[in-house]
Amino acid sequence: MEVQAGSERRSTRRLMVGDVAVGGGAPITVQSMTVTRTADHEATIQQIYDLAMAGADIVRCTCNEPEAAEGLAKIVPRSPVPIVADIHHQYRMALAALEAGVHCLRLNPGNIRRPEHIRTVAAEARDRGVPIRIGVNGGSLHPDLYKKYGGKVTAEAMVESALDEIRYFADVDFDLIKISVKASSVPLMVEAYRQLSEVTDFPLHLGVTEAGPPPAGLIKSSAGIGTLLAQGIGDTIRYSLTADPVEEARAGRTLLEAMGLRERTNVDLIACPSCGRAEIDVVAVAEQAMAAFADRQIPLQIAVMGCVVNGPGEARDADLGIAAGNKRGHLFIKGRNAAVVREDEMVEALVHWAQLIHEEGAEAALARVDTERARREAEKDRDHLLAEQGEDANDSATRIELIHRHAR
């Protein structure tokens, strides 16, 4: 059952960003953005897992160069949450990101200005069923809108920018749309969203852009986002802080919980999306784990990972996790290998160790095991899988070749 803030939530359309619902009464989602170079796919996937552990439901990555699109092709199959590609001036990067398999695009109307380019991207996204966020930013409006509104940024100018973009999308029958009208001024941002909510029923992504470092950035973001949420406006949020993005995800989750818009009473279960390396049915094991923890009231972050090649590293910040490898389950605590169990005992082992950690703490649990032996066994199974599956189990090379058609 969905929890509510003081005001009734504004009715919006619902769309899917990967497997996460946005709008239409769905729980308000938390977003953040990686600060790694997307081309460094290993560093980026690690940060995505860190963000997911901190409460992010959706993560945005920049796609500003062909190498970034290639990185996305490797990131998307391994990400535990849907990935949004952030596009700025080059529309070809949007096409490349779609080839990489991203779950959503973010386009800034002030940066991609040629109507034919906007329509081309929208048509390709339409054919793939991929939504687009129209990301209006007060600092990068189209020059014509600056002139029209007296050489300054106004709420009216920002709303008009969003509506212009919607019309370009409508030309190619594309309507899988989210919208943001962000500004660094809290009063301006609040007014822009209020006006926008009166003229469209597309879901709205809330944020105060360039909010700055904590604590001021936290206060500004909470003031703007919280004001709108209290009025029933907003379907997904992001804190834009000059800080580790993990702080953004935690702040967003905390705000929603504080306002009664999200509730957590049990485990926060993170699971990989089952890419080409998966040694188990990740969905089935994750569902079994959720069922096993249903009534236990253990507020830990727990990860179910499909393979021992990447799992323990990607989910290193989880309180507890387990990864499959060579018909065995490799259990890890805070990123450290702790035990090896039979594959059919993975869920049972998770419950046992979760209870132990909850009662005695992670360090006490680790003190009970031979972590070095567990590490050696995990390394052995990792090497076995790499030898058996090769380096490119997700067939990223094929996607990268398609990316080259757009980006080179």
N, C-alpha and C positions, 0 to 999 in steps of 0.2 A: 504494500500500500504506500503510495507516495505521500511524503510529508510536505507541509505547506508553510509558507511564511504568512505574515499578517494579511496581505491582500490576495485576492484571487488572481491566479496567474493568467496573463493574457493568452488567448487562444491563438495558436500558430499551426502552420503546416508541420508535418513530421517528415524528416528524411533520415537516411541511414549513412553514417560515415563508417564504412566497413560494417562491423556488427554492432556499432553503438548508435542508438537512436538519439536524435536531436530534435527538439520541438514536439509539438502535438501532445504535451502533457508528460513527456518522458522526463526522468530525473535530470536536473540541471548538471551538465558535465563540466569537468575541470580540464583545461588545456594548458600546455606550456610549450616551449620551443627549445630545441637543442642549440648549444652555442659552439659545438664542435664543427669542424669542417666536414661537410657531408661526404666528401670524397673519402675521408678516413672512416670507412664504414664500421670498423671494429670499435673505434672510440665512440662513434655516434650510437651504435646499438647498445653499448654499455650505458651511455647517458640516458637513452630511452628507457632502459630497464630501471635505472635510478629514479627517473621521473614517474614511471608506473608504480614503483614501490612507494613513492611519496604521495600518490593519490591522483596522478594524471590519468584521465580516461582517453585522451587524444593527444598526440604529440605532433608538432609542426617542425619540419626541417627545411632549411633553405635549399633551393635548387637554382643556383646562380651560374653554373658552368656545366659543360658536358660531363666532367668528372663527378660532379654532384649527382647528376641523373644516374650515372653508372653506379654510384654508391647506393642510391635509393633502390636500385634493382637488387642489391644484395641485402639491404636493410629490411625491406618490406616483408619478405618471407619469414624473417626471424623476429619481427617486432611483436611484443605482447599486446600492443594497442594499435588502433588505426593511425596511419601516417598521412599528414597533410603536407603537400609541397608548397613552399612559399616562393612565389614568382614575382619578380620585380619588373624589369624593363624589357626582357627578351621573351616574346611569346613562344618562340621555339623551345624554350626550356619547359614551358607548360606541356607542350606536346611530348617532349622527351620524358617528363615526369609521369605522364599517363602511360607511356610505354613501360616505364619502370614498375607500374602496378600500384601507384599511390591510391589512397582511398578518398582523397579530396584535394582540391587546389585552392589556394588563396591568391586572388588577383587584386592589385591596387589600381583602381580606375585612373588615378593620377599618373601612373607610370606606363601602362600599356594603353595608348590613346587612339590608335588607328582602328576604326570600327571593323574593318575586314579581318584584322588579327584577332580581335575579341570574338567575333562570330566564329572564326575558324576553331579557336580553342573550345568555345561553348558547344559547337557541333560535335567535336571529337569527344568531349566529356559526356554529352547527351547519348552518343552511341554506346558508350561504355557504362552508363549509369553512375557516373562519378559526380558528386556534388561540387559546387564552387562557392567559396565564401567571397563575397564582394567586400574587400577590406578598405573602406574609405579611411584616409588618415588626414587629420587637419593640417599636417605639415607638408602634404604633397597633393594638394588639390590641382585640378586642371587650371592653367593660367586664365582661361576664359571665365571660370567661375570666380576667381579672385576679382577680376575686373567687374563682373556683374554685381558683386556684393560689396563694392566700395573698397577693394584692395585689402580686405581682411577676411579671416575665416569666421564664418557664422554657421549656426546650426542649420539654417536654411540651405546654405551652399553645400554642406556635407550631405544632407538628405537628397538634394537635387543630383549630386554626383552618383549616389546609389541608384536612384530611379533611372538616370540615363543609362547606367550599365544594365539594369534590368530590361530596358527596352531593346538593347542590342541582343541580349540573350533571347528575348521573345521572338526576335526575327528568325531564329533557328529553332524555335519551339523548345527551348531549354528552360526548365523551371526548378531544378534541384539546387536551390539557392539558400545560402545563409548570408547575413549581412552584419557588418560592424561599421560604426561611425565613431572612430576613436579620436580623442584629442588629449593633450596633456593638461588642459584646463578642466577641472572637475565640473564646474557649472556648465561649461560649453558642451562637454560630453553628455551630461545628464539631459540637457535640453535637446540635443540632437537625437538621442535615442527616444525621448518622449515623442518628438515630432514624427520620427520614423515609425514608431509603433502605431501611430494613428492612421498611416496611409498604406501599410502593407501588413500581410499576415505571414511573411516569411520568418523563419526563426532568427533570433538576434544573438550575436556573439558579443558579450560585454567586455570592455576593458578601458583603462586609462593608459594611453600610450606614453612611453617614455616617462613613467612615473618616478624613476630615479631609485637610488639605493634605499634600503631600510634605515631607519624606521619611517622616514617621510614617505617613501614610495609605498610602503604597506598602508599607511594612513590614507594617502590619496586614493589608492586603488580601492580600499575598503569603503571609503566614503562614496565614491562614484558607483561602484558595482553594487554595494549594499543598498544605496538609495533606490536604485532601479529595481533590484530584486524585491525590496519591500513593497514596491508598487506593482508587483506582478509582471515586470518587464524583464526578459532575458531567458535564454535557453541554454547557454553555454558561456563560460567565463575564462578569462586569463588575467593573471597579475603580471604586468610587464615591469619587472624589477631589474635594476642594475645590481645583480647578485647571481649566485649560483641558481640556475633554474629550478633546482630541487626546492628552493625556498618558495618559488612561485606556486608549485604544485601543492605544497603543504599549506600555504596561505589560502589558496582557493578552496581546498578541502575543508580547512578549519572554518572558513567563513560560511560555507554551506551548512556545515554541521551546527555552527553557532546560531544560524537563522532557522534551523529546523527544516532545511531543504534536502539534506542528506543525512542518513543515519547509519552508524556502524556499531554493531553489537557483538560481532563475532570475527572470525578470521578474515583477513584481506587476502584472498587467494589470487595469486598471479600465475598465469599459465602461458607458455609460448603458443603460437598459433599453428604449430605442427607443420614445419617446413620439410624439405627433402631429407633432412637428417633424422627425423623423428624415429625412434626405435619402438615407440608405444603409441597406442591410441590416446593422444593427449586429452582430447575432449572427454573420453570415457573415464580416464583416471581422474581428471579434474572434477567431473561430476560426482564420482565416487567419493573423492575427498570432501567436497562440499557437503554431501549427504552425511559423511562420517562426523563432520564437525558441526552439523546443524544445530544441535542442542547443547554444545559444550561450553559456549561462551568463553572462548579463548581468543583474546584480541591480538593475535600475532599476524605478521605478514608471512605467508607461506607460498612457496613457488613449486609448481609442477612443470618440469622441463622435459622436452622430448628426447634430448640426447646429452651425453656426458661431454661431448666435444665442446659445446658452447655454454651449456646450462649453468654450471656452477659459477662461471665468471660473469655471465650476463645478469644473474640474479644474486649477486654477491651480497647485496644489502638486505636481502630477505632474512627474517629471523631464522627461518628453517626452509629447506627445499629438498627436492629429490629429482635426480636426473637418471634417465635410462641409458644403459649401455651394455651391449653383448649379453642380453637376457638377465641383467642384474639391475638393481636400483642403487644409485650412489647418493647417499644422504649427506647434505651439507648444512652447516650451521654458521650463519654470518659469513658465507663464502668459503668456509674451511671444511674440507672433506672430513666426515665423522664416522661413517659406517657404510657397509655394503650389505644389502638385503636381497632376498629373492624378488624377482619381478612381480610375482603375485602377492607379495607382502608389502608392497610400497605404501599403500594407503594406511594399512595397519601400523607400519613403522612411523609414518607421519603423525598419526594420532598419539602414539606412545611418546615420541620425542617432543611433540608440541606441549603435551601435558607436563612433561618434565621441565622444559624451558620455562613454561608459564609459572611453575611452582618454585623452581630453584634458580632460574637464570641461565643464559647461554654459556657463560664461562663454567658454571658448575656442570652443565651437561657435557661440554667438551672435555672436562677433566676426567670423565668416565671412560673415554675411548682412546684408542691409539690412532691419532690423526695422521701420523706419518704412514702407517700401514694403509689407511683408507685412501690417502693421497696416491700411493703407489698403485693400488688396485684401480683407481679411477684413471690414472695415466695409462695403464696397460689397456684398459678398454677403449680409451680415447684413441690410442695409436691403432688399435684393431679396427675401429670404425673408419678412421682416415684411410687406412690401407684398403679397406673394403669398398668405401664409397667415393674416394677421391676428394679433392679439395673443393669441387664445385657441385655439391649434391643438390643445390637449388637451381641449377641450370641458369645461373645469372648471365653467363656468356651470351646466351640467345637474346635475352632482353637488352643487353648492352649493345648488341649488333643492331637491334631495332632502334635504340636510342640514337646511334650514329647517323641514321637516316635523317633525323630531325636536327641534330645538334652540331654536326660537322659542316 
